[in-house]
Amino acid sequence: MEPEAQAAVWMKSRAAVWSQWIAQSQSPSRQLTVEQAHHRVERYRAIARDLTIARKLAPRSAATTALESLYRSSHLRIDAAARHSVSSLLRLFGDEIPEVIATLRPTILWLALLMLVGALTGGWLISTYPDLISLIASQEMINKVQHGELWTDNLLSVTPPALLSVTILSNNIFVSITAFCAGVLFGLGAFYIVAFNGLMLGAMFAFTHQYGMDGALLRFVSAHGLVELSVICVAGAAGVALGESLIRPTLPTRLESFQFAASRVGRVLLACAILLIGCGLIEGFISPNPGVPFLSRIVIGICWWVLMLLFLSGRLFRQRQAKSVVADASSNTHSIPPGPIAQV
């Protein structure tokens, strides 16, 4: 039989199957059982086999072109990323991020100690050599403190609280990202960012103390400062993990070790950003508001810090995640045939 005739006979025998495949590929995407997902993968492999034969028998035919289009669309449907659901977010915040935080806990504690040492050092330097404050604070800030005012006074009369919150939280997120990315310098950059922030904190308290304004500064930072400083330590610890992956790679190459570490600890930045959004709202609406009592600020600061601990440990989401899994299982039992569900 001639090759052309052989190709025509083969294509005629497969035409009904191809039409069925095309109709199935045009059906809307939905949740599939494991058996249905397996069938779709097998169909994709069958399309690849038929396309290989069609390219050999009739590479320029309309049927080959249609098979190529069907193959591309089937590949995209199978290779599509899974949709993010509520359960996946609960798993991220309830399990994945807390697991990373647990491995970073020793580094976080060491960085917190480094920040404390930096604060004590900054306080001692400014108490001993007051003129060094010009290296840390701007001249406008210095002049205000010398005249008995904080640079944070009257912020709400100059900037609306919403705009002030956005400005503050964007700056805080930038600092955290800087602490994370600086860890690429073998962890030294993260150590520098944390130590410098501690140094600035101690220096400003020592400087305001000289003019009797340290109480006003404590009043301002009490509602948000504890979480804000903790987040910097967490981001810095994630950056140190990046640097450690370069110093002591756990995979065959430093590049692979770095990529694995970045994908693993990078999700911690999402938790840091969420916490800093809360800090920005507090710092924009509560901290500069003279009508909020000092005791209320202390309570807000402690409660926000405890909430941060529960958030990073995953305790806020694990119970909800368990309830979500039970609800999904119950729903699946009544709505679909028995068997696990796969998203394709």
Residue frames relative to the residue before (quaternion, step in Angstrom):
aa qw qx qy qz dx dy dz
M 1.0000 0.0000 0.0000 0.0000 0.00 0.00 0.00
E 0.5136 -0.6538 0.4664 0.3021 3.54 -0.99 0.90
P 0.6144 -0.5743 0.3856 0.3794 3.63 -1.11 0.63
E 0.6495 0.5195 -0.3337 0.4437 3.56 1.02 -0.79
A 0.6620 0.4974 -0.2995 0.4740 3.54 1.00 -0.84
Q 0.6280 0.5345 -0.3290 0.4601 3.56 1.04 -0.77
A 0.6522 0.5103 -0.3084 0.4681 3.59 1.00 -0.85
A 0.6546 0.5173 -0.3177 0.4506 3.58 0.98 -0.86
V 0.6532 0.5093 -0.3172 0.4619 3.59 0.96 -0.87
W 0.6700 0.5022 -0.3087 0.4511 3.58 0.91 -0.89
M 0.6711 0.4933 -0.3050 0.4617 3.58 0.90 -0.89
K 0.6336 0.5238 -0.3377 0.4585 3.59 1.04 -0.72
S 0.6647 0.5046 -0.3060 0.4582 3.58 1.04 -0.75
R 0.7286 0.4161 -0.2296 0.4931 3.58 1.16 -0.58
A 0.4412 0.7362 -0.4397 0.2647 3.61 1.22 -0.24
A 0.6681 0.5033 -0.3160 0.4477 3.60 0.90 -0.89
V 0.6433 0.5160 -0.3209 0.4658 3.59 1.03 -0.79
W 0.6548 0.5135 -0.3158 0.4559 3.58 0.96 -0.84
S 0.6333 0.5259 -0.3301 0.4619 3.57 0.99 -0.78
Q 0.6431 0.5101 -0.3158 0.4759 3.55 1.03 -0.77
W 0.6392 0.5246 -0.3254 0.4586 3.59 0.99 -0.79
I 0.6536 0.5159 -0.3139 0.4561 3.56 0.95 -0.92
A 0.6520 0.5078 -0.3171 0.4652 3.59 0.95 -0.82
Q 0.6632 0.4985 -0.3064 0.4667 3.59 0.99 -0.79
S 0.6592 0.5201 -0.3149 0.4426 3.58 1.03 -0.75
Q 0.6765 0.4894 -0.2905 0.4673 3.58 1.20 -0.49
S 0.4940 0.6421 -0.4436 0.3833 3.60 1.23 -0.03
P 0.5641 -0.6223 0.4109 0.3546 3.64 -1.01 0.71
S 0.5453 -0.6110 0.4666 0.3340 3.56 -1.19 0.65
R 0.0741 0.7807 -0.6152 0.0812 3.55 -1.05 0.79
Q 0.6392 -0.4934 0.3991 0.4345 3.53 -1.29 0.05
L 0.1662 -0.8014 0.5726 0.0484 3.55 -0.93 0.97
T 0.4685 -0.6082 0.5422 0.3415 3.51 -1.26 0.43
V 0.6817 -0.4663 0.3491 0.4427 3.57 -1.26 0.22
E 0.6469 0.5198 -0.3286 0.4509 3.59 0.96 -0.81
Q 0.6643 0.4952 -0.3074 0.4680 3.59 0.96 -0.82
A 0.6434 0.5060 -0.3240 0.4743 3.59 1.00 -0.77
H 0.6354 0.5203 -0.3271 0.4675 3.58 1.01 -0.81
H 0.6375 0.5217 -0.3250 0.4646 3.59 1.00 -0.79
R 0.6531 0.5109 -0.3254 0.4545 3.59 0.97 -0.78
V 0.6420 0.5077 -0.3261 0.4730 3.60 1.01 -0.73
E 0.6504 0.5071 -0.3181 0.4677 3.60 0.97 -0.83
R 0.6248 0.5281 -0.3344 0.4679 3.59 1.04 -0.73
Y 0.6229 0.5366 -0.3299 0.4639 3.58 1.05 -0.81
R 0.6646 0.4919 -0.3040 0.4733 3.60 0.96 -0.82
A 0.6404 0.5186 -0.3259 0.4635 3.58 1.04 -0.75
I 0.6219 0.5244 -0.3403 0.4717 3.58 1.04 -0.75
A 0.6403 0.5206 -0.3260 0.4612 3.61 0.98 -0.81
R 0.6552 0.5020 -0.3215 0.4641 3.62 0.96 -0.78
D 0.6728 0.4822 -0.3034 0.4720 3.59 0.90 -0.90
L 0.6329 0.5287 -0.3414 0.4509 3.60 0.99 -0.71
T 0.6271 0.5312 -0.3363 0.4599 3.58 1.01 -0.77
I 0.6697 0.4851 -0.2979 0.4768 3.60 0.96 -0.89
A 0.6608 0.5187 -0.3135 0.4428 3.59 0.95 -0.90
R 0.6418 0.5249 -0.3291 0.4521 3.59 1.02 -0.72
K 0.6645 0.4865 -0.3055 0.4780 3.56 1.14 -0.58
L 0.7295 0.4372 -0.2425 0.4668 3.57 0.92 -0.93
A 0.8065 -0.0290 0.0720 0.5862 3.61 0.88 -0.94
P 0.1112 -0.8604 0.4928 0.0667 3.61 0.44 1.18
R 0.7608 0.3780 -0.2024 0.4871 3.61 1.09 -0.59
S 0.4543 0.7074 -0.4441 0.3099 3.57 1.19 0.19
A 0.6212 -0.5424 0.4154 0.3838 3.56 -1.30 0.38
A 0.6140 0.5553 -0.3498 0.4385 3.58 1.08 -0.68
T 0.6423 0.5151 -0.3212 0.4679 3.60 1.00 -0.78
T 0.6384 0.5190 -0.3211 0.4690 3.57 1.01 -0.81
A 0.6574 0.5035 -0.3094 0.4675 3.58 0.98 -0.83
L 0.6405 0.5171 -0.3235 0.4666 3.58 1.04 -0.76
E 0.6271 0.5310 -0.3385 0.4585 3.60 1.03 -0.75
S 0.6557 0.4969 -0.3105 0.4761 3.57 0.98 -0.82
L 0.6533 0.5050 -0.3117 0.4702 3.58 0.99 -0.82
Y 0.6342 0.5337 -0.3275 0.4535 3.58 1.03 -0.77
R 0.6565 0.5117 -0.3093 0.4599 3.59 0.95 -0.88
S 0.6833 0.4808 -0.2991 0.4609 3.58 0.86 -0.93
S 0.6438 0.5139 -0.3251 0.4645 3.61 1.03 -0.75
H 0.6332 0.5299 -0.3282 0.4589 3.55 1.04 -0.77
L 0.6616 0.5033 -0.3101 0.4613 3.59 0.94 -0.85
R 0.6562 0.5132 -0.3196 0.4516 3.60 0.98 -0.76
I 0.6928 0.4607 -0.2781 0.4800 3.58 1.02 -0.76
D 0.7343 0.4353 -0.2294 0.4676 3.56 0.97 -0.89
A 0.4386 0.7064 -0.4639 0.3058 3.62 1.22 -0.03
A 0.5175 -0.6421 0.4717 0.3122 3.55 -1.09 0.78
A 0.5591 -0.6071 0.4490 0.3425 3.53 -1.12 0.67
R 0.4912 -0.6556 0.4875 0.3020 3.56 -1.06 0.72
H 0.4364 -0.6882 0.5156 0.2646 3.54 -1.05 0.83
S 0.1076 -0.8002 0.5898 0.0152 3.53 -0.70 1.13
V 0.7008 -0.4367 0.3420 0.4486 3.52 -1.33 0.06
S 0.6496 0.5277 -0.3246 0.4406 3.57 0.98 -0.81
S 0.6486 0.5086 -0.3315 0.4590 3.60 1.03 -0.70
L 0.6393 0.5041 -0.3273 0.4796 3.59 1.07 -0.69
L 0.6354 0.5138 -0.3280 0.4740 3.58 1.02 -0.77
R 0.6426 0.5112 -0.3236 0.4700 3.56 1.04 -0.73
L 0.6264 0.5405 -0.3346 0.4511 3.57 1.05 -0.76
F 0.7601 0.3748 -0.2035 0.4902 3.58 0.81 -1.04
G 0.7042 0.4788 -0.2728 0.4478 3.58 1.12 -0.54
D 0.8102 0.2346 -0.1009 0.5276 3.58 1.10 -0.65
E 0.7420 0.4599 -0.2641 0.4101 3.56 0.61 -1.16
I 0.7027 0.4448 -0.2773 0.4811 3.59 0.76 -0.99
P 0.6549 0.4978 -0.3423 0.4540 3.67 0.85 -0.76
E 0.6135 0.5414 -0.3583 0.4496 3.62 1.05 -0.64
V 0.6569 0.4882 -0.3113 0.4829 3.57 0.98 -0.81
I 0.6400 0.5257 -0.3257 0.4560 3.58 0.94 -0.86
A 0.6308 0.5423 -0.3376 0.4404 3.59 1.00 -0.78
T 0.6809 0.4667 -0.2945 0.4814 3.59 0.98 -0.76
L 0.6944 0.4648 -0.2690 0.4789 3.59 1.17 -0.57
R 0.4285 0.7532 -0.4422 0.2313 3.59 1.23 -0.30
P 0.6596 0.4908 -0.3456 0.4524 3.69 0.80 -0.78
T 0.6585 0.5012 -0.3110 0.4674 3.58 0.97 -0.84
I 0.6226 0.5396 -0.3422 0.4517 3.60 1.01 -0.78
L 0.6687 0.4986 -0.3034 0.4606 3.57 0.92 -0.88
W 0.6479 0.5065 -0.3216 0.4693 3.59 0.99 -0.78
L 0.6594 0.4917 -0.3120 0.4755 3.58 1.01 -0.77
A 0.6079 0.5335 -0.3553 0.4686 3.59 1.07 -0.64
L 0.6410 0.5035 -0.3169 0.4850 3.57 1.06 -0.77
L 0.6293 0.5277 -0.3289 0.4661 3.58 1.05 -0.78
M 0.6473 0.5063 -0.3212 0.4707 3.60 0.97 -0.79
L 0.6376 0.5201 -0.3267 0.4650 3.59 1.01 -0.77
V 0.6484 0.4986 -0.3150 0.4813 3.58 0.97 -0.85
G 0.6396 0.5215 -0.3231 0.4633 3.58 1.01 -0.77
A 0.6477 0.5123 -0.3199 0.4644 3.58 1.00 -0.80
L 0.6591 0.4944 -0.3109 0.4737 3.59 0.95 -0.83
T 0.6401 0.5196 -0.3214 0.4659 3.56 1.03 -0.79
G 0.6652 0.4995 -0.3064 0.4627 3.58 0.92 -0.88
G 0.6454 0.5166 -0.3216 0.4616 3.56 1.00 -0.77
W 0.6631 0.4986 -0.3053 0.4675 3.58 0.97 -0.83
L 0.6501 0.5289 -0.3277 0.4362 3.60 0.93 -0.85
I 0.7112 0.4428 -0.2721 0.4733 3.59 0.82 -0.96
S 0.6241 0.5256 -0.3456 0.4635 3.60 1.07 -0.62
T 0.7127 0.4360 -0.2463 0.4912 3.58 1.06 -0.76
Y 0.7935 0.1173 -0.0327 0.5963 3.56 0.98 -0.89
P 0.1978 -0.8421 0.4896 0.1094 3.62 0.31 1.24
D 0.6189 0.5778 -0.3594 0.3925 3.60 1.02 -0.65
L 0.5725 0.6152 -0.3807 0.3859 3.61 1.18 -0.40
I 0.4798 0.6796 -0.4384 0.3402 3.59 1.23 -0.21
S 0.5854 0.5927 -0.3687 0.4123 3.59 1.15 -0.52
L 0.6159 0.5399 -0.3486 0.4557 3.59 1.24 -0.33
I 0.7358 0.4030 -0.2119 0.5013 3.57 1.22 -0.40
A 0.7879 0.2553 -0.1238 0.5466 3.58 0.86 -0.97
S 0.5221 -0.6200 0.4821 0.3325 3.55 -1.21 0.54
Q 0.6461 -0.5337 0.3755 0.3959 3.56 -1.23 0.39
E 0.6144 0.5458 -0.3517 0.4482 3.57 1.08 -0.65
M 0.6479 0.5070 -0.3160 0.4726 3.59 0.97 -0.83
I 0.6463 0.5230 -0.3145 0.4581 3.57 0.98 -0.86
N 0.6656 0.5091 -0.3070 0.4510 3.58 0.89 -0.91
K 0.6517 0.5169 -0.3280 0.4478 3.59 0.94 -0.79
V 0.6624 0.4940 -0.3129 0.4683 3.58 0.92 -0.89
Q 0.6543 0.5181 -0.3159 0.4512 3.59 0.98 -0.79
H 0.7064 0.4061 -0.2534 0.5214 3.57 1.20 -0.46
G 0.6180 -0.6064 0.3291 0.3768 3.57 1.22 0.43
E 0.6281 0.4932 -0.3553 0.4858 3.58 1.14 0.58
L 0.3736 -0.6730 0.5796 0.2676 3.53 -1.26 0.46
W 0.5600 -0.5996 0.4492 0.3538 3.54 -1.17 0.57
T 0.6351 0.5294 -0.3234 0.4603 3.59 1.26 -0.27
D 0.4938 0.6640 -0.4368 0.3528 3.59 1.23 -0.20
N 0.8501 0.1569 -0.1376 0.4835 3.52 -1.16 0.76
L 0.2789 0.7702 -0.5302 0.2189 3.61 1.10 0.54
L 0.6761 0.5104 -0.2999 0.4386 3.57 0.95 -0.87
S 0.6456 0.5115 -0.3302 0.4610 3.58 1.15 -0.47
V 0.6849 0.4568 -0.2734 0.4975 3.58 1.26 -0.37
T 0.8056 0.1400 -0.0276 0.5751 3.57 0.94 -0.97
P 0.4883 -0.6480 0.4876 0.3224 3.62 -0.90 0.82
P 0.6127 -0.5952 0.3663 0.3690 3.62 -0.99 0.75
A 0.6469 0.5256 -0.3361 0.4385 3.59 0.94 -0.82
L 0.6788 0.4719 -0.2875 0.4837 3.58 0.90 -0.92
L 0.6285 0.5331 -0.3302 0.4601 3.57 1.04 -0.75
S 0.6423 0.5235 -0.3193 0.4599 3.59 0.99 -0.80
V 0.6552 0.5073 -0.3153 0.4626 3.58 0.92 -0.89
T 0.6547 0.5149 -0.3127 0.4566 3.58 0.94 -0.86
I 0.6878 0.4873 -0.2823 0.4580 3.56 0.90 -0.95
L 0.7033 0.4635 -0.2958 0.4505 3.60 0.78 -0.94
S 0.6196 0.5264 -0.3551 0.4615 3.61 1.06 -0.61
N 0.6438 0.5027 -0.3188 0.4808 3.58 1.04 -0.74
N 0.6603 0.5045 -0.3125 0.4602 3.60 0.96 -0.81
I 0.6449 0.5065 -0.3175 0.4761 3.57 1.00 -0.80
F 0.6228 0.5374 -0.3372 0.4578 3.58 1.04 -0.73
V 0.6477 0.5126 -0.3180 0.4654 3.58 0.97 -0.85
S 0.6659 0.5031 -0.3033 0.4599 3.59 0.95 -0.86
I 0.6508 0.4960 -0.3174 0.4793 3.58 0.96 -0.82
T 0.6257 0.5328 -0.3336 0.4618 3.58 1.05 -0.75
A 0.6477 0.5078 -0.3157 0.4722 3.58 0.97 -0.85
F 0.6523 0.5065 -0.3129 0.4690 3.59 1.04 -0.75
C 0.7189 0.4487 -0.2602 0.4627 3.58 0.77 -1.03
A 0.6220 0.5520 -0.3490 0.4321 3.59 1.07 -0.66
G 0.5382 0.6285 -0.4004 0.3937 3.57 1.23 -0.31
V 0.4979 0.6486 -0.4311 0.3815 3.58 1.22 -0.31
L 0.6380 0.5058 -0.3290 0.4785 3.60 1.12 -0.58
F 0.6764 -0.5288 0.2734 0.4337 3.54 0.81 1.17
G 0.7111 -0.4739 0.2473 0.4567 3.57 1.09 0.74
L 0.5451 0.6492 -0.3994 0.3491 3.60 1.18 -0.42
G 0.6253 0.5564 -0.3415 0.4276 3.59 1.03 -0.75
A 0.6522 0.5048 -0.3151 0.4697 3.57 1.00 -0.82
F 0.6226 0.5313 -0.3383 0.4643 3.59 1.02 -0.78
Y 0.6528 0.5233 -0.3148 0.4481 3.58 0.98 -0.86
I 0.6638 0.5116 -0.3132 0.4467 3.59 0.86 -0.96
V 0.6789 0.4873 -0.2945 0.4636 3.58 0.88 -0.93
A 0.6774 0.4896 -0.2987 0.4607 3.58 0.87 -0.93
F 0.6608 0.5117 -0.3152 0.4496 3.60 0.96 -0.82
N 0.6399 0.5093 -0.3327 0.4695 3.60 1.01 -0.74
G 0.6383 0.5060 -0.3239 0.4813 3.58 1.05 -0.71
L 0.6318 0.5380 -0.3204 0.4569 3.56 1.01 -0.83
M 0.6615 0.5003 -0.3033 0.4692 3.59 0.93 -0.89
L 0.6454 0.5296 -0.3263 0.4432 3.58 0.95 -0.87
G 0.6911 0.4716 -0.2817 0.4696 3.58 0.85 -0.96
A 0.6463 0.5286 -0.3221 0.4463 3.57 1.00 -0.81
M 0.6815 0.4866 -0.3042 0.4542 3.59 0.90 -0.85
F 0.6402 0.5034 -0.3353 0.4736 3.59 1.04 -0.68
A 0.6480 0.5058 -0.3246 0.4678 3.58 1.02 -0.77
F 0.6594 0.5113 -0.3119 0.4545 3.58 0.98 -0.82
T 0.6858 0.4644 -0.2935 0.4773 3.60 0.88 -0.89
H 0.5896 0.5769 -0.3682 0.4290 3.59 1.13 -0.59
Q 0.6146 0.5660 -0.3430 0.4293 3.60 1.07 -0.71
Y 0.7606 0.3153 -0.1740 0.5402 3.60 1.14 -0.55
G 0.5581 -0.6505 0.3722 0.3562 3.57 1.24 0.37
M 0.5413 0.6355 -0.3866 0.3920 3.58 1.18 0.51
D 0.4068 0.7367 -0.4664 0.2726 3.60 1.25 0.07
G 0.6108 0.5516 -0.3488 0.4483 3.59 1.10 -0.64
A 0.6479 0.5073 -0.3146 0.4731 3.58 1.02 -0.79
L 0.6429 0.5088 -0.3248 0.4715 3.60 1.04 -0.76
L 0.6399 0.5080 -0.3233 0.4775 3.58 1.00 -0.80
R 0.6197 0.5435 -0.3344 0.4569 3.56 1.02 -0.76
F 0.6740 0.5040 -0.2970 0.4512 3.57 0.99 -0.83
V 0.7758 0.3832 -0.2004 0.4594 3.61 0.80 -0.97
S 0.4956 0.7124 -0.4180 0.2688 3.61 1.18 -0.37
A 0.6906 0.5044 -0.2940 0.4268 3.61 0.98 -0.72
H 0.8186 0.2362 -0.0983 0.5142 3.60 1.03 -0.70
G 0.5561 0.6866 -0.3762 0.2788 3.57 1.12 -0.61
L 0.6420 0.5530 -0.3434 0.4051 3.60 0.93 -0.83
V 0.6891 0.4500 -0.2777 0.4955 3.59 0.90 -0.88
E 0.6341 0.5514 -0.3317 0.4288 3.57 0.96 -0.85
L 0.6866 0.4576 -0.2794 0.4912 3.59 0.90 -0.88
S 0.6255 0.5378 -0.3390 0.4524 3.59 1.05 -0.71
V 0.6482 0.5205 -0.3194 0.4549 3.57 0.98 -0.83
I 0.6153 0.5332 -0.3497 0.4635 3.60 1.03 -0.70
C 0.6492 0.5014 -0.3167 0.4763 3.59 1.01 -0.77
V 0.6429 0.5158 -0.3270 0.4624 3.60 0.99 -0.78
A 0.6689 0.4815 -0.2996 0.4805 3.59 0.90 -0.91
G 0.6396 0.5210 -0.3263 0.4615 3.57 1.02 -0.75
A 0.6382 0.5198 -0.3267 0.4646 3.60 1.02 -0.78
A 0.6285 0.5108 -0.3360 0.4808 3.58 1.05 -0.71
G 0.6408 0.5137 -0.3212 0.4714 3.59 1.06 -0.72
V 0.6198 0.5305 -0.3391 0.4684 3.59 1.04 -0.73
A 0.6195 0.5383 -0.3409 0.4585 3.59 1.05 -0.73
L 0.6102 0.5296 -0.3462 0.4767 3.59 1.09 -0.66
G 0.6776 0.4906 -0.2937 0.4625 3.56 0.88 -0.94
E 0.6468 0.5236 -0.3224 0.4511 3.57 1.02 -0.77
S 0.6139 0.5496 -0.3523 0.4437 3.59 1.10 -0.62
L 0.6607 0.4718 -0.3038 0.4986 3.59 1.20 -0.45
I 0.6726 0.4873 -0.2972 0.4709 3.57 1.05 -0.75
R 0.7985 0.0863 -0.0101 0.5957 3.55 0.93 -0.98
P 0.1158 -0.8311 0.5405 0.0606 3.61 0.31 1.19
T 0.2967 -0.7648 0.5512 0.1525 3.56 -1.02 0.86
L 0.6835 0.4053 -0.2654 0.5460 3.57 1.33 -0.12
P 0.7412 -0.4459 0.2421 0.4394 3.64 -1.16 0.34
T 0.7968 0.1584 -0.0915 0.5758 3.62 1.00 -0.73
R 0.6085 -0.5592 0.4172 0.3781 3.57 -1.25 0.46
L 0.6175 0.5518 -0.3484 0.4391 3.57 1.04 -0.73
E 0.6733 0.4814 -0.2999 0.4744 3.59 0.87 -0.90
S 0.6446 0.5169 -0.3192 0.4641 3.57 1.00 -0.81
F 0.6580 0.5038 -0.3062 0.4685 3.58 0.98 -0.84
Q 0.6573 0.5109 -0.3143 0.4563 3.59 0.91 -0.87
F 0.6523 0.5032 -0.3158 0.4707 3.58 0.99 -0.81
A 0.6656 0.4982 -0.3054 0.4642 3.58 0.93 -0.89
A 0.6554 0.5172 -0.3199 0.4479 3.60 0.95 -0.85
S 0.6758 0.4796 -0.3000 0.4725 3.61 0.94 -0.83
R 0.6751 0.5054 -0.2963 0.4484 3.57 1.10 -0.68
V 0.7837 0.3257 -0.1802 0.4973 3.59 0.72 -1.03
G 0.5130 0.6678 -0.4201 0.3383 3.59 1.20 -0.31
R 0.6074 0.5744 -0.3564 0.4172 3.59 1.11 -0.62
V 0.5318 0.6199 -0.4088 0.4072 3.59 1.25 -0.37
L 0.5904 0.5882 -0.3676 0.4128 3.59 1.11 -0.63
L 0.5921 0.5584 -0.3733 0.4453 3.59 1.10 -0.58
A 0.6565 0.4920 -0.3073 0.4821 3.57 0.96 -0.86
C 0.6360 0.5267 -0.3283 0.4586 3.58 1.00 -0.79
A 0.6515 0.5173 -0.3208 0.4527 3.58 0.95 -0.85
I 0.6428 0.5169 -0.3266 0.4614 3.60 0.96 -0.81
L 0.6662 0.4960 -0.3023 0.4678 3.57 0.93 -0.88
L 0.6762 0.4935 -0.2963 0.4598 3.57 0.98 -0.82
I 0.5637 0.5609 -0.3953 0.4597 3.59 1.15 -0.44
G 0.6470 0.5033 -0.3114 0.4806 3.56 1.01 -0.79
C 0.6404 0.5166 -0.3241 0.4668 3.58 1.00 -0.81
G 0.6468 0.5293 -0.3195 0.4466 3.56 1.00 -0.82
L 0.6462 0.5068 -0.3210 0.4718 3.57 1.01 -0.78
I 0.6553 0.4968 -0.3160 0.4732 3.59 0.97 -0.83
E 0.6978 0.4757 -0.2765 0.4586 3.57 0.90 -0.95
G 0.6853 0.4809 -0.2940 0.4612 3.58 1.14 -0.48
F 0.7876 0.3351 -0.1569 0.4928 3.58 1.01 -0.82
I 0.7769 0.3564 -0.1743 0.4889 3.59 1.00 -0.77
S 0.6876 0.5308 -0.3099 0.3864 3.60 0.67 -1.09
P 0.7694 0.3427 -0.2320 0.4866 3.69 0.77 -0.81
N 0.5317 0.6372 -0.4053 0.3834 3.59 1.28 -0.02
P 0.3284 -0.7804 0.4941 0.1974 3.64 -0.40 1.14
G 0.6134 0.5836 -0.3491 0.4017 3.59 1.18 -0.32
V 0.6003 0.5520 -0.3695 0.4454 3.62 1.24 -0.20
P 0.4156 -0.7277 0.4807 0.2580 3.64 -0.60 1.05
F 0.6254 -0.5646 0.3944 0.3667 3.55 -1.21 0.60
L 0.6389 0.5302 -0.3302 0.4491 3.60 0.97 -0.81
S 0.6366 0.5207 -0.3253 0.4666 3.58 1.01 -0.77
R 0.6288 0.5310 -0.3300 0.4623 3.56 1.04 -0.75
I 0.6407 0.5214 -0.3199 0.4640 3.58 0.97 -0.86
V 0.6623 0.5047 -0.3048 0.4624 3.57 0.91 -0.92
I 0.6488 0.5110 -0.3156 0.4673 3.58 0.95 -0.87
G 0.6664 0.5146 -0.3058 0.4445 3.58 0.91 -0.91
I 0.6792 0.4777 -0.2918 0.4747 3.59 0.91 -0.89
C 0.6653 0.5006 -0.3099 0.4590 3.59 0.91 -0.88
W 0.6507 0.5072 -0.3134 0.4701 3.58 0.99 -0.79
W 0.6462 0.5089 -0.3147 0.4738 3.59 1.05 -0.72
V 0.6437 0.4975 -0.3196 0.4858 3.62 0.98 -0.80
L 0.6328 0.5190 -0.3280 0.4718 3.58 1.02 -0.78
M 0.6121 0.5424 -0.3400 0.4642 3.58 1.08 -0.71
L 0.6533 0.5121 -0.3125 0.4618 3.59 0.94 -0.88
L 0.6622 0.4896 -0.3046 0.4785 3.58 0.96 -0.83
F 0.6406 0.5334 -0.3166 0.4527 3.56 1.04 -0.79
L 0.7196 0.4397 -0.2578 0.4715 3.59 0.82 -0.97
S 0.6627 0.4852 -0.3145 0.4760 3.61 1.14 -0.46
G 0.4966 -0.6894 0.4015 0.3420 3.58 1.28 -0.20
R 0.4668 0.7127 -0.4327 0.2947 3.58 1.22 -0.06
L 0.5994 0.5698 -0.3686 0.4246 3.59 1.17 -0.39
F 0.7843 0.3693 -0.1530 0.4744 3.58 1.14 -0.64
R 0.5658 0.6401 -0.4026 0.3289 3.61 1.06 -0.52
Q 0.6571 0.4961 -0.3222 0.4673 3.59 0.95 -0.79
R 0.6530 0.4967 -0.3129 0.4784 3.57 0.99 -0.81
Q 0.6305 0.5345 -0.3389 0.4494 3.56 1.04 -0.78
A 0.6416 0.5184 -0.3274 0.4608 3.59 0.97 -0.81
K 0.6524 0.5035 -0.3116 0.4731 3.58 0.98 -0.85
S 0.6414 0.5303 -0.3227 0.4509 3.57 1.02 -0.80
V 0.6507 0.5142 -0.3163 0.4605 3.58 0.97 -0.84
V 0.6530 0.5088 -0.3110 0.4669 3.57 0.98 -0.87
A 0.6579 0.5077 -0.3089 0.4625 3.58 0.97 -0.86
D 0.6463 0.5126 -0.3208 0.4654 3.59 0.99 -0.84
A 0.6546 0.5156 -0.3196 0.4512 3.57 0.95 -0.87
S 0.6511 0.5127 -0.3123 0.4645 3.55 1.02 -0.84
S 0.6557 0.5132 -0.3043 0.4626 3.55 0.99 -0.88
N 0.6624 0.5093 -0.3073 0.4554 3.57 0.93 -0.89
T 0.6208 0.5641 -0.3453 0.4208 3.59 1.04 -0.74
H 0.7486 0.4056 -0.2160 0.4779 3.57 1.01 -0.81
S 0.7589 0.4305 -0.2127 0.4398 3.61 1.09 -0.54
I 0.7956 0.2111 -0.1087 0.5573 3.61 1.13 -0.44
P 0.6340 -0.5045 0.3954 0.4326 3.56 -1.21 0.22
P 0.6368 -0.5382 0.3755 0.4047 3.60 -1.16 0.53
G 0.5744 0.5761 -0.4544 0.3628 3.52 -1.17 0.72
P 0.6209 -0.5553 0.3956 0.3867 3.59 -1.18 0.50
I 0.3910 -0.7018 0.5530 0.2207 3.51 -1.25 0.48
A 0.0811 -0.7722 0.6282 0.0501 3.56 -1.03 0.81
Q 0.3093 -0.7318 0.5805 0.1782 3.56 -1.05 0.81
V 0.0443 0.8015 -0.5914 0.0765 3.58 -0.52 1.18
